[in-house]
Amino acid sequence: MAVSRWWILGGLALALAVAALSPFASPNPDGLERVARDQGFEDRAIDSPAGRLPFASVFEGYTLRGQEQPFLAKVFAGFAGTLLVFGGAWGIGAWARRARKRVDP
């Protein structure tokens, strides 16, 4: 296996490990939510357009629907998100390599 593949797989393994640790993150609201609460405009928030995407019904906040244990719901959601982003980046990279090969003689 090429050295660059080891780096890619190592990066994926590291990202999945971070996703597994995500339930231990702070239970406090993130920066934007905290500012909205402190400034008193959190009740004016509107639903994100991403909520209308087909896969939005699978997730609820930072958790995976259908999983009764909150810890595992966060871990599975982290894994799913990590694999989705990795797959998208891998696909874009493969497409770019093919496009470059067609242009370069």
N, C-alpha and C positions, 0 to 999 in steps of 0.2 A: 504494500500500500504506500502511495506517495506521502511524503512528509506533509504536504498541504492538507491531505485528507485527514491525517492524524490531528492536525490543528483544528479542523472543522469538527471532527467527532469529539475532540476534547472540549471545544467550546460548547457544543450541544450538551455534553454530559454536565458541564459546569452550569449551564443555564437550567437544566432539569434539576440539578441539586439545589439551586437557588429557589426554584419553584417549589420543591419539597419543603424548604424552610419558610416559605411565605406565611404559613399560619402563625409563625412566631413574630411576625411584624407587629408594629404598634397598633393597638386597637383604636387609637385616637384618629380623628379625621385627618385626611391629607391636607396639604397647604391651602388649596383652593377652597375646599369645604370649610376649613377652619376660618379663613378670611370671610367667607360668605356668612357664616354663623356669627362671627364677632361683629361684623358690620351690619347685621340684621337684614340681609337680603336673600337668605337661603330659601325662603318660601316662594321666591319669584323664579326659581330655576325651572327651565323647560326640559321636556324629554329630548334626549339626544336622537338625531336621525338614525344613528346606529341601532337604536332599539327596534327599528322596523325591518332590519335585515333578517333573513330566514333563520340564521343560527342564534339570534338573540333570545329566542325562547328557551334555549339550552342553558343559558347563564342567568344568574340573578346577582347583580352586583359583582363581587369578586369570588363568587362561588358557583358550583355546578348544581343545577336543579336536580331533584330526585335523590340526592345523597343526604341521608338523615344525619350523619355525623358532620358537624361544621368543619372539623379539622380536615377530614378527607375531602369534603366538598371544595375547600380552598386548594388543597394539593392537586386534585384532579383538574380543577379549573386552571391552575398554574401550568400543569403539564400540557393541557389542551392548547392554551395560549402560546406557550413556548414552541410546541410542535407546529402550530399554524404559522407563526412568524418565521420559524426556521424553514418550513416547507415553501413559503412564499419567497423568501430570500434565495433559497436553493433554486427554485424554478426560474426566478428572474436572472440569476447568474447563468444558468444553463441556456436560457434564451439569448442572453447577451453574448455568450461564447459562440453559439451557432450563428448569430447575426454577424459577429466579427469575422468568423471563418468564411462566410459568404462574400464579405467585402474585401478581405485580404487575399491576394493571389497565392 
